């Protein structure tokens, strides 16, 4: 992927990732790694944790989803709030 193409992809993804994450939760609860895999399987490529988890935090702060975790070492269960 050329640098120009990578920049365009990053800009596009930044603009729609919140909506894509919420759409991936339309089937029910999930975990962060499952959301990343769903997005990758949909053709979006690898979404790294450093990109995904800030989105999840932002959506949770906005009241659009809820997270639940029994342990800080485990991935969080995420559902549409």
N, C-alpha and C positions, 0 to 999 in steps of 0.2 A: 504494500500500500504506500503510495507516495505521500510525502509530508502534507501536501495540499489536501489530498483525499482524507488523510487522518484528521486534519484540522476540521474539515467539513463534517466528518462523522462525529467528532467530539462535540461540536457545536449543536448538531442536530440532536444527538443523544441527550445532551444537557437540557434541551428544550422539551423533550418528551418523556424522559425517564420516569418522572413522577407518575404520569398517566399510565405508562406501561407497567409499572409496579402495581398500581391499583388494579389495573385490568388483570394482571396475573393472579390477583387474590379474589377475583370474582367467583372462582370455583370453590373457595373456602380457605381455611387456615393453611399456612405454609411456614416454612423456615427460610431464613435468608439464603442459604445455599440452594434450596429448591427454587426460589424465585430467580436466582442467577441462572440456574440450569434451564428453567422455563424460557427465560429471555434468550439464552444462547440457542436453545432448540428452535426458537421462533426466527432465528437468523440474525440476531443482533450481535453476535460474537460474545466474547468473554466480558462479563461485567464484574470487575474486581470489587472486593470488599470495601476498599477505600473509596469507591464510587457509590456502591449500593447502600452501605450502612448510613452514611450521612443523609441519603434520600429517605431511608426508613425513619431515621430520627426526626427529620423535618416533617414528614407526614404524620408521625405520632404527635409531635408538638402542635400540629394544626388540628388534631382530633380526627384525622381521616383514617387512622388505623390504630390498633392496640397491640402491644407486645406483652408477652408473658415468658418468664424464665425461672426455672427452679434453681439454677446455678449460673454464676457469672461465667463459668467455663463452657457452658453449652450455648448453642445457637438459640435465638429467641423465636418462640412461636408467634406468628404474626397473623392478625385477622383484620378485616376491614372494620373500622370503628363506627 
